[in-house]
Amino acid sequence: MEHRIIKTEKIIKISKQEMEFLVSKGVMFGYDGISHTDSRHRRTYYLTESRRNTKLHKQYEKSIGIK
Protein backbone atom coordinates (compact mmCIF):
# COMPACT_ATOMS: atom_id res chain seq x y z
CA MET A 1 0.00 0.00 0.00
CA GLU A 2 1.37 3.37 -0.99
CA HIS A 3 1.21 6.22 1.52
CA ARG A 4 1.12 9.81 0.40
CA ILE A 5 1.95 12.72 2.63
CA ILE A 6 -0.49 15.56 2.25
CA LYS A 7 1.05 18.93 3.01
CA THR A 8 -1.42 21.28 4.66
CA GLU A 9 -0.72 24.97 4.70
CA LYS A 10 -1.98 27.31 7.38
CA ILE A 11 -3.09 30.76 6.41
CA ILE A 12 -3.41 33.87 8.52
CA LYS A 13 -5.39 37.02 7.87
CA ILE A 14 -3.17 40.09 7.47
CA SER A 15 -3.77 43.81 7.05
CA LYS A 16 -2.98 45.89 3.99
CA GLN A 17 0.03 47.39 5.81
CA GLU A 18 1.34 43.90 6.63
CA MET A 19 0.85 42.88 2.99
CA GLU A 20 2.77 45.93 1.76
CA PHE A 21 5.64 45.21 4.19
CA LEU A 22 5.83 41.55 3.14
CA VAL A 23 5.76 42.42 -0.58
CA SER A 24 8.61 44.89 0.00
CA LYS A 25 10.58 42.01 1.55
CA GLY A 26 10.03 39.79 -1.49
CA VAL A 27 6.97 37.72 -0.57
CA MET A 28 5.05 37.07 -3.77
CA PHE A 29 1.34 36.74 -4.44
CA GLY A 30 0.33 33.15 -5.09
CA TYR A 31 0.13 29.70 -3.57
CA ASP A 32 3.11 30.00 -1.19
CA GLY A 33 2.73 33.69 -0.42
CA ILE A 34 -0.03 36.26 -0.23
CA SER A 35 -3.54 35.85 -1.55
CA HIS A 36 -6.61 38.04 -1.35
CA THR A 37 -10.35 38.11 -1.75
CA ASP A 38 -12.43 40.83 -3.36
CA SER A 39 -15.70 41.87 -1.78
CA ARG A 40 -17.35 44.98 -3.16
CA HIS A 41 -14.64 47.63 -2.74
CA ARG A 42 -12.67 45.85 -0.04
CA ARG A 43 -9.89 43.28 -0.12
CA THR A 44 -9.00 40.82 2.59
CA TYR A 45 -5.40 39.60 2.55
CA TYR A 46 -4.09 36.22 3.68
CA LEU A 47 -0.56 34.92 4.18
CA THR A 48 0.45 31.29 3.75
CA GLU A 49 2.52 30.27 6.75
CA SER A 50 5.97 29.05 5.84
CA ARG A 51 9.19 29.37 7.78
CA ARG A 52 10.26 32.44 5.77
CA ASN A 53 6.84 34.10 5.75
CA THR A 54 6.38 33.58 9.48
CA LYS A 55 9.82 35.05 10.19
CA LEU A 56 9.05 38.15 8.10
CA HIS A 57 5.61 38.54 9.69
CA LYS A 58 7.17 38.43 13.18
CA GLN A 59 9.74 40.99 12.00
CA TYR A 60 6.88 43.28 10.93
CA GLU A 61 5.11 42.87 14.28
CA LYS A 62 8.34 43.63 16.13
CA SER A 63 8.99 46.71 13.99
CA ILE A 64 5.63 48.25 14.89
CA GLY A 65 5.84 47.19 18.54
CA ILE A 66 3.25 44.42 18.70
CA LYS A 67 5.47 41.65 20.08
ZIGIRA-V203015 format. One record per residue. N is the residue number from 1. RES is the residue in three letters. D_CENTER is the distance of its C-alpha to the mean C-alpha in whole Angstrom. Layout:
BEGIN
N&RES&D_CENTER ; N&RES&D_CENTER
END
This chain:
BEGIN
1&MET&36 ; 2&GLU&33 ; 3&HIS&29 ; 4&ARG&26 ; 5&ILE&23 ; 6&ILE&20 ; 7&LYS&17 ; 8&THR&14 ; 9&GLU&11 ; 10&LYS&9 ; 11&ILE&7 ; 12&ILE&6 ; 13&LYS&7 ; 14&ILE&7 ; 15&SER&10 ; 16&LYS&11 ; 17&GLN&12 ; 18&GLU&9 ; 19&MET&8 ; 20&GLU&11 ; 21&PHE&11 ; 22&LEU&8 ; 23&VAL&10 ; 24&SER&13 ; 25&LYS&12 ; 26&GLY&12 ; 27&VAL&8 ; 28&MET&9 ; 29&PHE&9 ; 30&GLY&10 ; 31&TYR&10 ; 32&ASP&8 ; 33&GLY&5 ; 34&ILE&5 ; 35&SER&7 ; 36&HIS&10 ; 37&THR&13 ; 38&ASP&16 ; 39&SER&19 ; 40&ARG&22 ; 41&HIS&21 ; 42&ARG&18 ; 43&ARG&14 ; 44&THR&11 ; 45&TYR&8 ; 46&TYR&5 ; 47&LEU&2 ; 48&THR&4 ; 49&GLU&6 ; 50&SER&8 ; 51&ARG&11 ; 52&ARG&10 ; 53&ASN&6 ; 54&THR&8 ; 55&LYS&11 ; 56&LEU&9 ; 57&HIS&8 ; 58&LYS&11 ; 59&GLN&13 ; 60&TYR&12 ; 61&GLU&13 ; 62&LYS&16 ; 63&SER&17 ; 64&ILE&17 ; 65&GLY&19 ; 66&ILE&17 ; 67&LYS&17
END
